[in-house]
Amino acid sequence: MNINSIIAENLKSLRAERNLSLGQLAELSDISKVMLSQIEKGDTNPTINTLWKIANGLKVPYTSLLEQKEHNTCIIKKNDIEAQLSEEGHYRVYCYYTNTPYRNFELFQIELDEGYSYKSVGHSKKSEEYIMILEGELTLQINNETYKLSPNDSISFPAYTKHTYTNSGKGTLKATITNFYPA
């Protein structure tokens, strides 16, 4: 891949991660919208100073615009993941994807034994949590509100407050949790 294509791909990705429009990035970097658009399309060969201005506007290292990203297909099998356990072991978390500079979310599968609860202390400011129930029933308490979810139900909420998961059904509760961290 040529350097202009690499820069174009990285710039698009970094801008999208931060939810910035071309106009907003133009203001932050002191580079015109037209020039930014041309760079994102790979239509121009930006100067070093232009890349420095963009990197400073995005608050990333200069090399973040030059790195060639690996785009490998990746299969993750639950059997290969070591579970993280609550103190008593009744709540198990399997981490499939971690938060990285290029991925602003985490993906987990959780299991909660019948009749047990788990209290989360909350996550970082502005974080959002998305839960989808696979098996069982979840009673979720967020602040003073209570929500009941069954298989194939989903909920999203601001994750920075304390919340409690309770298995209110029969058998093991299984769910996916995605924690999203907006830029």
C-alpha positions as CSV (number, residue, x, y, z in Angstrom):
1,M,0.0,0.0,0.0
2,N,1.4,3.4,-0.9
3,I,2.0,6.1,1.8
4,N,-0.9,8.3,0.7
5,S,-3.3,5.4,1.0
6,I,-2.0,4.6,4.5
7,I,-2.3,8.2,5.6
8,A,-5.8,8.4,4.1
9,E,-7.0,5.3,5.9
10,N,-5.5,6.4,9.2
11,L,-6.9,9.9,9.0
12,K,-10.4,8.7,8.2
13,S,-10.2,6.2,11.1
14,L,-8.8,8.7,13.6
15,R,-11.3,11.4,12.7
16,A,-14.2,8.9,12.9
17,E,-13.0,7.6,16.3
18,R,-13.3,11.2,17.6
19,N,-16.6,11.9,15.9
20,L,-15.1,14.9,14.1
21,S,-16.5,16.4,10.9
22,L,-14.0,17.7,8.3
23,G,-14.9,21.2,9.4
24,Q,-14.2,20.5,13.0
25,L,-10.8,18.9,12.2
26,A,-10.1,21.9,9.9
27,E,-10.5,24.2,12.9
28,L,-8.5,22.0,15.2
29,S,-5.6,21.5,12.8
30,D,-5.6,24.8,10.8
31,I,-5.8,22.8,7.6
32,S,-8.6,23.5,5.1
33,K,-11.5,21.2,4.7
34,V,-10.7,20.8,1.0
35,M,-7.1,19.7,1.8
36,L,-8.3,17.3,4.5
37,S,-10.8,15.8,2.1
38,Q,-8.1,15.3,-0.5
39,I,-5.8,13.7,2.0
40,E,-8.6,11.3,3.1
41,K,-9.2,10.3,-0.5
42,G,-5.5,9.7,-1.0
43,D,-5.5,12.3,-3.8
44,T,-2.6,14.4,-2.5
45,N,0.8,13.9,-0.9
46,P,0.6,16.0,2.3
47,T,3.8,17.7,3.5
48,I,5.4,16.9,6.8
49,N,4.2,20.2,8.3
50,T,0.6,19.4,7.2
51,L,0.8,16.0,8.9
52,W,2.2,17.6,12.1
53,K,-0.7,20.0,12.1
54,I,-3.3,17.2,11.7
55,A,-1.6,15.1,14.3
56,N,-1.6,18.0,16.8
57,G,-5.2,18.8,16.0
58,L,-6.2,15.1,16.6
59,K,-3.9,15.0,19.7
60,V,-2.1,11.9,18.4
61,P,1.5,11.1,17.7
62,Y,2.7,12.0,14.2
63,T,3.4,8.3,13.4
64,S,-0.3,7.5,14.0
65,L,-0.9,8.9,10.6
66,L,1.9,6.8,9.0
67,E,1.4,3.4,10.6
68,Q,0.1,0.6,8.4
69,K,-2.6,-1.2,10.3
70,E,-2.9,-4.9,10.3
71,H,-6.3,-6.1,8.9
72,N,-6.2,-9.7,9.8
73,T,-9.3,-11.8,10.2
74,C,-9.3,-13.0,13.8
75,I,-11.3,-15.9,15.3
76,I,-11.6,-16.0,19.1
77,K,-12.9,-19.1,20.7
78,K,-14.4,-18.9,24.2
79,N,-12.4,-22.1,25.2
80,D,-9.2,-20.1,24.6
81,I,-10.2,-17.2,26.9
82,E,-9.4,-17.3,30.6
83,A,-12.4,-16.2,32.6
84,Q,-12.2,-13.3,35.0
85,L,-14.1,-14.2,38.1
86,S,-15.9,-12.3,40.9
87,E,-14.7,-13.0,44.4
88,E,-17.1,-15.9,44.9
89,G,-16.8,-17.1,41.3
90,H,-20.5,-16.8,40.5
91,Y,-20.0,-14.0,37.9
92,R,-17.6,-14.8,35.0
93,V,-16.4,-12.5,32.3
94,Y,-14.9,-13.6,29.0
95,C,-13.1,-10.7,27.2
96,Y,-13.2,-11.1,23.4
97,Y,-11.9,-7.7,22.4
98,T,-10.1,-5.1,24.4
99,N,-10.2,-1.3,24.0
100,T,-7.2,-0.2,21.8
101,P,-6.2,3.1,20.2
102,Y,-8.0,1.8,17.1
103,R,-11.0,0.2,18.8
104,N,-13.0,2.3,21.3
105,F,-15.0,-0.5,22.7
106,E,-14.7,-3.7,24.7
107,L,-16.7,-6.9,24.0
108,F,-17.4,-9.4,26.7
109,Q,-19.6,-12.4,27.3
110,I,-20.8,-12.8,30.9
111,E,-22.2,-15.6,32.9
112,L,-24.0,-15.2,36.2
113,D,-25.1,-18.2,38.2
114,E,-28.8,-18.6,39.1
115,G,-29.9,-16.5,42.1
116,Y,-26.7,-14.4,42.3
117,S,-26.0,-10.7,41.7
118,Y,-22.9,-8.7,40.7
119,K,-22.4,-5.0,41.5
120,S,-20.4,-3.0,39.0
121,V,-18.7,0.2,40.3
122,G,-19.2,1.9,37.0
123,H,-16.8,2.7,34.2
124,S,-15.1,5.9,32.9
125,K,-16.9,9.1,32.3
126,K,-19.0,9.3,29.1
127,S,-18.8,5.4,28.7
128,E,-21.9,3.6,27.4
129,E,-22.8,0.0,28.0
130,Y,-24.8,-2.2,25.7
131,I,-26.1,-5.6,26.9
132,M,-27.8,-8.3,24.9
133,I,-29.3,-11.3,26.7
134,L,-28.4,-14.7,25.2
135,E,-29.9,-17.0,27.8
136,G,-31.7,-16.5,31.1
137,E,-33.3,-13.4,32.7
138,L,-31.5,-10.3,33.8
139,T,-32.7,-7.8,36.3
140,L,-30.6,-4.7,36.0
141,Q,-30.6,-2.0,38.5
142,I,-29.2,1.4,37.5
143,N,-29.4,4.1,40.1
144,N,-33.0,3.8,41.4
145,E,-34.4,2.2,38.2
146,T,-35.0,-1.5,37.6
147,Y,-35.1,-3.2,34.2
148,K,-36.0,-6.9,33.4
149,L,-34.6,-8.4,30.3
150,S,-35.2,-11.8,28.6
151,P,-33.4,-13.7,25.8
152,N,-32.8,-11.5,22.7
153,D,-33.6,-8.3,24.7
154,S,-31.1,-5.5,24.7
155,I,-30.5,-2.4,26.8
156,S,-28.0,0.5,26.6
157,F,-27.2,3.0,29.3
158,P,-24.6,5.4,30.6
159,A,-22.1,3.0,32.2
160,Y,-20.3,5.4,34.5
161,T,-22.8,5.0,37.3
162,K,-23.0,2.0,39.6
163,H,-25.2,-0.8,38.3
164,T,-26.1,-4.3,39.5
165,Y,-26.8,-7.4,37.4
166,T,-29.0,-10.0,39.0
167,N,-29.8,-13.4,37.5
168,S,-33.6,-13.5,38.1
169,G,-34.3,-16.6,36.0
170,K,-33.6,-20.3,36.0
171,G,-30.2,-21.6,35.1
172,T,-27.1,-19.6,34.1
173,L,-27.6,-16.1,32.7
174,K,-25.5,-15.5,29.6
175,A,-25.2,-12.1,27.9
176,T,-22.9,-10.0,25.8
177,I,-21.7,-6.7,27.0
178,T,-20.1,-4.0,24.9
179,N,-18.6,-1.1,26.7
180,F,-18.2,1.9,24.3
181,Y,-15.8,4.8,25.0
182,P,-16.6,7.8,22.8
183,A,-13.6,9.8,21.9
